Amino acid sequence: MGKESYYLDNFDRPHPLPVIPVCDDLNPFRKDGVELYVALGYHLPYDTMKFLAVLGLLTNARETGILEPGDVLVEATSGASGYVLAQLGTAEPFSASRIVLIMKDDVPLGKRFPPYFAGAEIRPPESGVSGIGTARKLGGGGWKPGKKWRKSREGWLNLDQYANPANGVLYCDWAAPKILEQIRDVNVFCGPVGTGGTIVGLSEGLRGRLGRENVTIVGAMCAPGEEVPGVRDLDAMKEISTPWQRAIDERIEVPAKPSYLAAAWLQWLMSLPVGLSSGLDCVAAWLFLKKHKENGDLDRFRNQRDGKIRVVILCHDNARPYVVDRFPMLPTKWQKPRTAPWPWDVLA
């Protein structure tokens, strides 16, 4: 099947969160009865599923009365959530006076410019303090379970996406049902671990509707010392307070280069302009399936109705912010489909 016909065949039904099958060439486990699907979060406003996280955080803060018109919102971000916050935070009914984003200097320009042009003020972390710590300090301490949520005396408020359970509410209540509208039997779900809100919310939503015993949640993380925008390695999760450990059944650690390569192949073969974390999620799903096939227990994930294993992989955002940075990460021969290897061959 050609690329054009594949695209048209799978995009004839508009949906706010499309879930489409992965083409056979990118499914090395199809002969094992595995069906791979991708959930395309970049169809949401601002080309990212962070729209759900930020809307949930803002709505909760407004409804509980902690966010008042004229407040200054300060948040640590690697780009996507900051961009959405810059767009939504100053609009009614939230009506913040300013958006201050704490971003490290090494954040790609493609992720720094959108929030800047949306009106946000961008600052680096304080010397000797992390970005998360800086935002919490400026915003009155951040969100703490069981304690009154505070803001600074100057009216600065840190929504604290890294601890606040409102981060995951719309993933649970909105995104999970949208996925299940299209794929009734989700046997394995694979998503990124970053702030924790995405994987926590979708895990709760899928487990609550399918039953914990019927769906396996795979948390995709960076391999130690590796960097893929929007995803963290285990060491970098120390400041994250969302209960992501309880939300996943297995943690898969993925190197950066195969992740970048997988994102490129999704674009080359399926015309899907996905972000780099989407490639990481795909590689994590392949590694998960490879591990259990080699262990001889792949059958325990099969659907009882028809014996298939349906795996849904989250594609969180659009490729646009990463275009400049993707190819320098890859050797020259990997930058074109005619000479690039398959991502799973790089992992071998």
Secondary structure by P-SEA (a helix, b strand, c coil): ccaaaaaaacccccccbbbbbcccccccccccbbbbbbbbcccccccccaaaaaaaaaaaaaaaccccccbbbbbbcccaaaaaaaaccccccccccbbbbbbcccccaaaaaaaaaabbbbbcccccccaaaaaaaaacccccccccccccccbbbbccccccccccccccccaaaaaaaccccccbbbbbbccaaaaaaaaaaaaaacccccbbbbbbbccccccccccccccccccccccccccccbbbbbccaaaaaaaaaaaacccccccaaaaaaaaaaaaaaaaaaaaccccccccccccbbbbbbbbccccccccccccccccccccccccccccccccc
